[in-house]
Amino acid sequence: MKSLKHHTLTIAIACSLLPFSTTVLAQQSPQYTHTTDVIAPAPIHQPKIQLAILLDTSSSMDGLIDQTRNQIWQVVNEFSTAKQNGLTPILEVALFEYGNNGNSENDGHVRQLSSFTRELDKVSEGLFSLTTNGGDEYCGYAIKTAVNDLQWSSSDNNIKTIFIAGNEPFTQGPVNYQSAIELAKKQGISVNTIHAGDHQEGIDSGWQSAAVMTGGSYMSIDSNIQVVHIDAPQDKEIAALNIRLNETYIAYGNDGEKSKSRQLEQDKNSSAISAGLLAKRAVSKVSSFYNNKSWDLVDAMEEGEVDESALADMDQASLPEPMKSMSAQEKKDYVIAKSEQRKEIQQQISELSKSRDSFVAEKQRDQIAAAPSMSDALTGAIRKQAEQKNFVFDK
């Protein structure tokens, strides 16, 4: 019988040889894999749709601005059902004007009204603030400014797109438009062009070739056609629900009250145009694209921008009047109650919007098809690019 010492020595030798034996076996057999590390799955990032709108605001472009004001919420609603790999994207919109002599000549008469933002009321506010003035329309300068001044995503899986609309030759200005578009192309940004005028004239003056360079889309529109909003029986109830929806927003921070006022002002701007436009805006406010986490405590808590601890310790000056004297638990309960109210109201608006859509579709069935407009150009081009990046849309 072998001694315990002999057995111990044998085991020690075997263990010392194990890595060598494993390595040799791995080299001899291609089917053998020796793995000691567990590879963690790559993090899943929420996809983005980044949309930069560049509008010519020279003297003849009032109709173009009006179309964009009238259709921005329709465009938002068009993409609210988009998903990539089962994830709903984040929508970020930036707004520029160009071709207006009221803007600095040193900046090529280009002005940024909003950087990329999820606060769509800022975009609406910018659109309603625009006025026209005679000017020099430097398309290349405008594109270069948008490429350089915005925080574009580095991911090729995201939609990164510029829409530039105007009516003068694309070749004007001190910045060569081909070099500006090459700059966009290097960052995976597509450039889509919308000529406000005759289709062939747009081709002849460079609008089509500019779009082709990045695989973007070219479209011509009649900017003087007025957008018609069909009023529906559901509009009155949607408007009433929209008022109740606004009451679920809890303004906080230095700019909270200012941002809440902006929200109400953009409701008024839409309502002043038509009940139909306000209804479309209310539907947009139901979607995940309408996010105000920087000033609304409900969105901030749901997005993780503010946690329970931060809420409990928040300075009184940062809180609205009803919350200033609340305990930590009362603050939490207050935000939860507003969140639940919001979800209930959003659900009611969503259901009404479905019946409203059916009513509008029936009315439009007997109408002559309208000429292409800004929303057609925006939605058509983005859908095309979305499909190339594996986005799908719920019916």
Contacts in CASP RR format, 6 or more apart in sequence:
PFRMAT RR
TARGET T0000
AUTHOR 0000-0000-0000
METHOD contacts of the structure
MODEL  1
MKSLKHHTLTIAIACSLLPFSTTVLAQQSPQYTHTTDVIAPAPIHQPKIQ
LAILLDTSSSMDGLIDQTRNQIWQVVNEFSTAKQNGLTPILEVALFEYGN
NGNSENDGHVRQLSSFTRELDKVSEGLFSLTTNGGDEYCGYAIKTAVNDL
QWSSSDNNIKTIFIAGNEPFTQGPVNYQSAIELAKKQGISVNTIHAGDHQ
EGIDSGWQSAAVMTGGSYMSIDSNIQVVHIDAPQDKEIAALNIRLNETYI
AYGNDGEKSKSRQLEQDKNSSAISAGLLAKRAVSKVSSFYNNKSWDLVDA
MEEGEVDESALADMDQASLPEPMKSMSAQEKKDYVIAKSEQRKEIQQQIS
ELSKSRDSFVAEKQRDQIAAAPSMSDALTGAIRKQAEQKNFVFDK
22 34 0 8 1.000
23 34 0 8 1.000
25 32 0 8 1.000
26 32 0 8 1.000
26 33 0 8 1.000
26 34 0 8 1.000
44 85 0 8 1.000
44 87 0 8 1.000
45 155 0 8 1.000
46 87 0 8 1.000
46 88 0 8 1.000
46 89 0 8 1.000
46 90 0 8 1.000
47 84 0 8 1.000
47 85 0 8 1.000
47 87 0 8 1.000
47 89 0 8 1.000
47 90 0 8 1.000
47 157 0 8 1.000
47 158 0 8 1.000
47 159 0 8 1.000
47 391 0 8 1.000
48 89 0 8 1.000
48 90 0 8 1.000
48 91 0 8 1.000
48 92 0 8 1.000
48 153 0 8 1.000
48 155 0 8 1.000
48 158 0 8 1.000
48 159 0 8 1.000
49 79 0 8 1.000
49 82 0 8 1.000
49 89 0 8 1.000
49 90 0 8 1.000
49 91 0 8 1.000
49 92 0 8 1.000
49 158 0 8 1.000
49 159 0 8 1.000
49 382 0 8 1.000
49 386 0 8 1.000
50 92 0 8 1.000
50 94 0 8 1.000
50 116 0 8 1.000
50 150 0 8 1.000
50 152 0 8 1.000
50 153 0 8 1.000
50 158 0 8 1.000
50 159 0 8 1.000
50 160 0 8 1.000
50 161 0 8 1.000
51 91 0 8 1.000
51 92 0 8 1.000
51 93 0 8 1.000
51 94 0 8 1.000
51 159 0 8 1.000
51 161 0 8 1.000
51 163 0 8 1.000
51 378 0 8 1.000
51 382 0 8 1.000
52 93 0 8 1.000
52 94 0 8 1.000
52 95 0 8 1.000
52 96 0 8 1.000
52 116 0 8 1.000
52 146 0 8 1.000
52 150 0 8 1.000
52 161 0 8 1.000
52 162 0 8 1.000
52 163 0 8 1.000
53 68 0 8 1.000
53 93 0 8 1.000
53 94 0 8 1.000
53 95 0 8 1.000
53 96 0 8 1.000
53 123 0 8 1.000
53 163 0 8 1.000
53 165 0 8 1.000
54 96 0 8 1.000
54 97 0 8 1.000
54 98 0 8 1.000
54 142 0 8 1.000
54 143 0 8 1.000
54 146 0 8 1.000
54 162 0 8 1.000
54 163 0 8 1.000
54 164 0 8 1.000
54 165 0 8 1.000
55 61 0 8 1.000
55 64 0 8 1.000
55 65 0 8 1.000
55 68 0 8 1.000
55 95 0 8 1.000
55 96 0 8 1.000
55 97 0 8 1.000
55 98 0 8 1.000
55 130 0 8 1.000
55 165 0 8 1.000
55 166 0 8 1.000
56 64 0 8 1.000
56 97 0 8 1.000
56 98 0 8 1.000
56 99 0 8 1.000
56 137 0 8 1.000
56 165 0 8 1.000
56 166 0 8 1.000
56 167 0 8 1.000
56 168 0 8 1.000
56 196 0 8 1.000
57 65 0 8 1.000
57 97 0 8 1.000
57 98 0 8 1.000
57 99 0 8 1.000
57 100 0 8 1.000
57 130 0 8 1.000
57 131 0 8 1.000
57 132 0 8 1.000
57 133 0 8 1.000
58 99 0 8 1.000
58 100 0 8 1.000
58 132 0 8 1.000
58 133 0 8 1.000
58 134 0 8 1.000
58 135 0 8 1.000
58 136 0 8 1.000
58 137 0 8 1.000
58 168 0 8 1.000
59 132 0 8 1.000
59 133 0 8 1.000
59 134 0 8 1.000
59 135 0 8 1.000
60 132 0 8 1.000
60 167 0 8 1.000
61 132 0 8 1.000
61 166 0 8 1.000
61 167 0 8 1.000
61 196 0 8 1.000
61 223 0 8 1.000
62 132 0 8 1.000
63 223 0 8 1.000
63 224 0 8 1.000
64 165 0 8 1.000
64 166 0 8 1.000
64 196 0 8 1.000
64 223 0 8 1.000
64 374 0 8 1.000
65 127 0 8 1.000
65 130 0 8 1.000
65 132 0 8 1.000
66 226 0 8 1.000
66 227 0 8 1.000
67 221 0 8 1.000
67 223 0 8 1.000
67 225 0 8 1.000
67 227 0 8 1.000
67 373 0 8 1.000
67 374 0 8 1.000
67 375 0 8 1.000
68 127 0 8 1.000
68 165 0 8 1.000
68 374 0 8 1.000
69 124 0 8 1.000
69 127 0 8 1.000
69 128 0 8 1.000
69 269 0 8 1.000
69 273 0 8 1.000
70 227 0 8 1.000
70 229 0 8 1.000
70 273 0 8 1.000
70 277 0 8 1.000
71 227 0 8 1.000
71 373 0 8 1.000
71 374 0 8 1.000
71 375 0 8 1.000
71 378 0 8 1.000
72 120 0 8 1.000
72 123 0 8 1.000
72 124 0 8 1.000
72 127 0 8 1.000
73 270 0 8 1.000
73 277 0 8 1.000
73 280 0 8 1.000
73 281 0 8 1.000
73 283 0 8 1.000
73 284 0 8 1.000
74 280 0 8 1.000
74 375 0 8 1.000
75 375 0 8 1.000
75 378 0 8 1.000
75 379 0 8 1.000
76 91 0 8 1.000
76 120 0 8 1.000
76 284 0 8 1.000
76 287 0 8 1.000
76 289 0 8 1.000
76 290 0 8 1.000
77 280 0 8 1.000
77 283 0 8 1.000
77 284 0 8 1.000
77 287 0 8 1.000
78 375 0 8 1.000
78 379 0 8 1.000
78 383 0 8 1.000
79 89 0 8 1.000
79 91 0 8 1.000
79 289 0 8 1.000
79 379 0 8 1.000
79 382 0 8 1.000
79 386 0 8 1.000
79 393 0 8 1.000
80 284 0 8 1.000
80 287 0 8 1.000
80 288 0 8 1.000
80 289 0 8 1.000
81 393 0 8 1.000
81 394 0 8 1.000
82 88 0 8 1.000
82 89 0 8 1.000
82 386 0 8 1.000
82 391 0 8 1.000
82 392 0 8 1.000
82 393 0 8 1.000
83 89 0 8 1.000
83 391 0 8 1.000
83 392 0 8 1.000
83 393 0 8 1.000
83 394 0 8 1.000
84 157 0 8 1.000
84 389 0 8 1.000
84 390 0 8 1.000
84 391 0 8 1.000
84 392 0 8 1.000
85 390 0 8 1.000
88 288 0 8 1.000
89 158 0 8 1.000
89 159 0 8 1.000
89 391 0 8 1.000
90 118 0 8 1.000
90 289 0 8 1.000
90 291 0 8 1.000
91 118 0 8 1.000
91 120 0 8 1.000
91 289 0 8 1.000
92 116 0 8 1.000
92 117 0 8 1.000
92 118 0 8 1.000
93 114 0 8 1.000
93 116 0 8 1.000
93 117 0 8 1.000
93 120 0 8 1.000
93 123 0 8 1.000
94 112 0 8 1.000
94 114 0 8 1.000
94 115 0 8 1.000
94 116 0 8 1.000
94 117 0 8 1.000
94 146 0 8 1.000
94 150 0 8 1.000
95 112 0 8 1.000
95 113 0 8 1.000
95 114 0 8 1.000
95 123 0 8 1.000
95 126 0 8 1.000
95 127 0 8 1.000
96 110 0 8 1.000
96 111 0 8 1.000
96 112 0 8 1.000
96 113 0 8 1.000
96 142 0 8 1.000
96 145 0 8 1.000
96 146 0 8 1.000
97 103 0 8 1.000
97 110 0 8 1.000
97 111 0 8 1.000
97 113 0 8 1.000
97 130 0 8 1.000
98 108 0 8 1.000
98 109 0 8 1.000
98 110 0 8 1.000
98 111 0 8 1.000
98 137 0 8 1.000
98 138 0 8 1.000
98 139 0 8 1.000
98 141 0 8 1.000
98 142 0 8 1.000
99 109 0 8 1.000
99 110 0 8 1.000
99 134 0 8 1.000
99 135 0 8 1.000
99 136 0 8 1.000
99 137 0 8 1.000
99 138 0 8 1.000
99 142 0 8 1.000
100 109 0 8 1.000
100 111 0 8 1.000
100 132 0 8 1.000
100 133 0 8 1.000
100 134 0 8 1.000
100 135 0 8 1.000
101 109 0 8 1.000
101 133 0 8 1.000
101 134 0 8 1.000
101 135 0 8 1.000
101 136 0 8 1.000
102 109 0 8 1.000
102 133 0 8 1.000
102 135 0 8 1.000
103 109 0 8 1.000
103 110 0 8 1.000
103 111 0 8 1.000
104 111 0 8 1.000
107 145 0 8 1.000
108 136 0 8 1.000
108 138 0 8 1.000
108 141 0 8 1.000
108 173 0 8 1.000
108 174 0 8 1.000
109 135 0 8 1.000
109 136 0 8 1.000
109 137 0 8 1.000
109 138 0 8 1.000
109 141 0 8 1.000
110 138 0 8 1.000
110 141 0 8 1.000
110 142 0 8 1.000
110 145 0 8 1.000
112 145 0 8 1.000
112 149 0 8 1.000
113 123 0 8 1.000
113 126 0 8 1.000
113 129 0 8 1.000
113 130 0 8 1.000
114 122 0 8 1.000
114 123 0 8 1.000
114 126 0 8 1.000
115 149 0 8 1.000
115 150 0 8 1.000
115 151 0 8 1.000
116 150 0 8 1.000
116 151 0 8 1.000
117 123 0 8 1.000
118 289 0 8 1.000
118 291 0 8 1.000
118 292 0 8 1.000
118 293 0 8 1.000
119 259 0 8 1.000
119 291 0 8 1.000
119 292 0 8 1.000
119 294 0 8 1.000
119 295 0 8 1.000
120 284 0 8 1.000
120 289 0 8 1.000
120 290 0 8 1.000
121 259 0 8 1.000
121 262 0 8 1.000
121 263 0 8 1.000
121 266 0 8 1.000
121 292 0 8 1.000
122 262 0 8 1.000
124 266 0 8 1.000
124 269 0 8 1.000
124 270 0 8 1.000
125 262 0 8 1.000
125 265 0 8 1.000
125 266 0 8 1.000
128 266 0 8 1.000
128 269 0 8 1.000
136 172 0 8 1.000
136 173 0 8 1.000
137 166 0 8 1.000
137 167 0 8 1.000
137 168 0 8 1.000
137 172 0 8 1.000
138 172 0 8 1.000
138 173 0 8 1.000
138 174 0 8 1.000
138 175 0 8 1.000
139 164 0 8 1.000
139 166 0 8 1.000
139 170 0 8 1.000
139 171 0 8 1.000
139 172 0 8 1.000
139 173 0 8 1.000
139 177 0 8 1.000
139 180 0 8 1.000
139 210 0 8 1.000
140 170 0 8 1.000
140 173 0 8 1.000
140 175 0 8 1.000
140 176 0 8 1.000
140 177 0 8 1.000
140 180 0 8 1.000
140 181 0 8 1.000
141 173 0 8 1.000
141 174 0 8 1.000
141 175 0 8 1.000
141 180 0 8 1.000
142 164 0 8 1.000
143 162 0 8 1.000
143 164 0 8 1.000
143 175 0 8 1.000
143 177 0 8 1.000
143 180 0 8 1.000
143 181 0 8 1.000
143 183 0 8 1.000
143 184 0 8 1.000
143 191 0 8 1.000
144 175 0 8 1.000
144 179 0 8 1.000
144 180 0 8 1.000
144 183 0 8 1.000
146 162 0 8 1.000
147 162 0 8 1.000
147 180 0 8 1.000
147 183 0 8 1.000
147 184 0 8 1.000
147 187 0 8 1.000
147 189 0 8 1.000
148 183 0 8 1.000
152 160 0 8 1.000
152 187 0 8 1.000
152 189 0 8 1.000
153 160 0 8 1.000
156 188 0 8 1.000
157 389 0 8 1.000
157 390 0 8 1.000
158 389 0 8 1.000
159 382 0 8 1.000
159 385 0 8 1.000
159 386 0 8 1.000
159 389 0 8 1.000
159 391 0 8 1.000
160 187 0 8 1.000
160 188 0 8 1.000
160 189 0 8 1.000
160 190 0 8 1.000
161 189 0 8 1.000
161 190 0 8 1.000
161 191 0 8 1.000
161 192 0 8 1.000
161 216 0 8 1.000
161 381 0 8 1.000
161 382 0 8 1.000
161 385 0 8 1.000
162 184 0 8 1.000
162 189 0 8 1.000
162 190 0 8 1.000
162 191 0 8 1.000
162 192 0 8 1.000
163 192 0 8 1.000
163 193 0 8 1.000
163 194 0 8 1.000
163 377 0 8 1.000
163 378 0 8 1.000
163 381 0 8 1.000
164 191 0 8 1.000
164 192 0 8 1.000
164 193 0 8 1.000
164 194 0 8 1.000
164 210 0 8 1.000
165 193 0 8 1.000
165 194 0 8 1.000
165 195 0 8 1.000
165 196 0 8 1.000
165 221 0 8 1.000
165 223 0 8 1.000
165 374 0 8 1.000
165 377 0 8 1.000
166 194 0 8 1.000
166 195 0 8 1.000
166 196 0 8 1.000
166 223 0 8 1.000
167 195 0 8 1.000
167 196 0 8 1.000
167 197 0 8 1.000
167 223 0 8 1.000
168 205 0 8 1.000
169 205 0 8 1.000
169 206 0 8 1.000
170 177 0 8 1.000
170 193 0 8 1.000
170 202 0 8 1.000
170 205 0 8 1.000
170 206 0 8 1.000
170 207 0 8 1.000
170 209 0 8 1.000
170 210 0 8 1.000
171 177 0 8 1.000
171 205 0 8 1.000
171 206 0 8 1.000
177 206 0 8 1.000
177 210 0 8 1.000
178 213 0 8 1.000
181 191 0 8 1.000
181 210 0 8 1.000
181 213 0 8 1.000
181 214 0 8 1.000
182 213 0 8 1.000
184 190 0 8 1.000
184 191 0 8 1.000
184 214 0 8 1.000
185 213 0 8 1.000
185 214 0 8 1.000
188 214 0 8 1.000
189 214 0 8 1.000
190 214 0 8 1.000
190 215 0 8 1.000
190 216 0 8 1.000
190 381 0 8 1.000
190 385 0 8 1.000
191 210 0 8 1.000
191 211 0 8 1.000
191 213 0 8 1.000
191 214 0 8 1.000
191 216 0 8 1.000
192 211 0 8 1.000
192 216 0 8 1.000
192 217 0 8 1.000
192 218 0 8 1.000
192 219 0 8 1.000
192 377 0 8 1.000
192 381 0 8 1.000
193 207 0 8 1.000
193 208 0 8 1.000
193 210 0 8 1.000
193 211 0 8 1.000
193 216 0 8 1.000
193 217 0 8 1.000
193 218 0 8 1.000
193 219 0 8 1.000
194 207 0 8 1.000
194 219 0 8 1.000
194 220 0 8 1.000
194 221 0 8 1.000
194 374 0 8 1.000
194 377 0 8 1.000
195 201 0 8 1.000
195 202 0 8 1.000
195 205 0 8 1.000
195 207 0 8 1.000
195 218 0 8 1.000
195 219 0 8 1.000
195 220 0 8 1.000
195 221 0 8 1.000
196 220 0 8 1.000
196 221 0 8 1.000
196 222 0 8 1.000
196 223 0 8 1.000
197 220 0 8 1.000
197 221 0 8 1.000
197 222 0 8 1.000
197 223 0 8 1.000
198 220 0 8 1.000
199 220 0 8 1.000
201 220 0 8 1.000
202 208 0 8 1.000
202 218 0 8 1.000
202 220 0 8 1.000
203 209 0 8 1.000
203 218 0 8 1.000
207 218 0 8 1.000
207 220 0 8 1.000
208 218 0 8 1.000
210 218 0 8 1.000
211 217 0 8 1.000
211 218 0 8 1.000
212 218 0 8 1.000
216 381 0 8 1.000
216 384 0 8 1.000
216 385 0 8 1.000
217 377 0 8 1.000
217 380 0 8 1.000
217 381 0 8 1.000
217 384 0 8 1.000
219 372 0 8 1.000
219 376 0 8 1.000
219 377 0 8 1.000
219 381 0 8 1.000
220 372 0 8 1.000
221 371 0 8 1.000
221 372 0 8 1.000
221 373 0 8 1.000
221 374 0 8 1.000
221 376 0 8 1.000
221 377 0 8 1.000
222 371 0 8 1.000
222 372 0 8 1.000
225 370 0 8 1.000
225 371 0 8 1.000
225 373 0 8 1.000
227 373 0 8 1.000
228 370 0 8 1.000
229 273 0 8 1.000
229 274 0 8 1.000
229 275 0 8 1.000
229 276 0 8 1.000
229 277 0 8 1.000
229 280 0 8 1.000
230 276 0 8 1.000
230 359 0 8 1.000
230 360 0 8 1.000
230 363 0 8 1.000
230 364 0 8 1.000
231 274 0 8 1.000
231 275 0 8 1.000
231 276 0 8 1.000
232 276 0 8 1.000
232 279 0 8 1.000
232 356 0 8 1.000
232 359 0 8 1.000
232 360 0 8 1.000
233 359 0 8 1.000
234 279 0 8 1.000
234 352 0 8 1.000
234 353 0 8 1.000
234 355 0 8 1.000
234 356 0 8 1.000
234 359 0 8 1.000
235 275 0 8 1.000
235 276 0 8 1.000
235 278 0 8 1.000
235 279 0 8 1.000
235 356 0 8 1.000
236 275 0 8 1.000
237 352 0 8 1.000
238 278 0 8 1.000
238 279 0 8 1.000
238 282 0 8 1.000
238 283 0 8 1.000
238 349 0 8 1.000
238 352 0 8 1.000
238 353 0 8 1.000
238 356 0 8 1.000
239 271 0 8 1.000
239 275 0 8 1.000
239 278 0 8 1.000
239 279 0 8 1.000
239 282 0 8 1.000
241 282 0 8 1.000
241 345 0 8 1.000
241 348 0 8 1.000
241 349 0 8 1.000
241 352 0 8 1.000
242 267 0 8 1.000
242 278 0 8 1.000
242 281 0 8 1.000
242 282 0 8 1.000
242 285 0 8 1.000
242 349 0 8 1.000
244 341 0 8 1.000
244 345 0 8 1.000
245 282 0 8 1.000
245 285 0 8 1.000
245 342 0 8 1.000
245 345 0 8 1.000
245 346 0 8 1.000
245 349 0 8 1.000
246 263 0 8 1.000
246 264 0 8 1.000
246 267 0 8 1.000
247 341 0 8 1.000
248 298 0 8 1.000
248 338 0 8 1.000
248 339 0 8 1.000
248 341 0 8 1.000
248 342 0 8 1.000
248 345 0 8 1.000
249 260 0 8 1.000
249 263 0 8 1.000
249 292 0 8 1.000
249 296 0 8 1.000
249 298 0 8 1.000
249 338 0 8 1.000
250 296 0 8 1.000
250 297 0 8 1.000
250 298 0 8 1.000
250 320 0 8 1.000
250 323 0 8 1.000
250 334 0 8 1.000
250 335 0 8 1.000
250 338 0 8 1.000
251 257 0 8 1.000
251 259 0 8 1.000
251 260 0 8 1.000
251 295 0 8 1.000
251 296 0 8 1.000
251 297 0 8 1.000
251 320 0 8 1.000
252 295 0 8 1.000
252 296 0 8 1.000
252 297 0 8 1.000
252 300 0 8 1.000
252 306 0 8 1.000
252 314 0 8 1.000
252 318 0 8 1.000
252 319 0 8 1.000
252 320 0 8 1.000
253 295 0 8 1.000
253 318 0 8 1.000
254 318 0 8 1.000
255 294 0 8 1.000
255 295 0 8 1.000
256 295 0 8 1.000
256 296 0 8 1.000
257 320 0 8 1.000
259 292 0 8 1.000
259 294 0 8 1.000
259 295 0 8 1.000
259 296 0 8 1.000
260 295 0 8 1.000
260 296 0 8 1.000
263 292 0 8 1.000
266 281 0 8 1.000
267 278 0 8 1.000
267 281 0 8 1.000
270 277 0 8 1.000
270 278 0 8 1.000
270 280 0 8 1.000
270 281 0 8 1.000
271 277 0 8 1.000
271 278 0 8 1.000
279 353 0 8 1.000
279 356 0 8 1.000
282 349 0 8 1.000
282 353 0 8 1.000
283 349 0 8 1.000
283 350 0 8 1.000
283 353 0 8 1.000
284 290 0 8 1.000
285 346 0 8 1.000
285 349 0 8 1.000
286 346 0 8 1.000
286 349 0 8 1.000
286 350 0 8 1.000
286 353 0 8 1.000
291 299 0 8 1.000
291 303 0 8 1.000
292 299 0 8 1.000
293 299 0 8 1.000
293 300 0 8 1.000
293 302 0 8 1.000
293 303 0 8 1.000
293 304 0 8 1.000
293 305 0 8 1.000
294 300 0 8 1.000
294 305 0 8 1.000
297 306 0 8 1.000
297 311 0 8 1.000
297 335 0 8 1.000
297 338 0 8 1.000
298 335 0 8 1.000
298 338 0 8 1.000
298 339 0 8 1.000
298 342 0 8 1.000
299 305 0 8 1.000
300 306 0 8 1.000
301 307 0 8 1.000
301 311 0 8 1.000
301 335 0 8 1.000
301 339 0 8 1.000
302 339 0 8 1.000
306 314 0 8 1.000
308 328 0 8 1.000
308 332 0 8 1.000
311 328 0 8 1.000
311 331 0 8 1.000
311 332 0 8 1.000
311 335 0 8 1.000
312 328 0 8 1.000
312 331 0 8 1.000
312 332 0 8 1.000
314 331 0 8 1.000
316 324 0 8 1.000
319 331 0 8 1.000
322 334 0 8 1.000
323 331 0 8 1.000
323 334 0 8 1.000
326 334 0 8 1.000
383 393 0 8 1.000
386 393 0 8 1.000
END
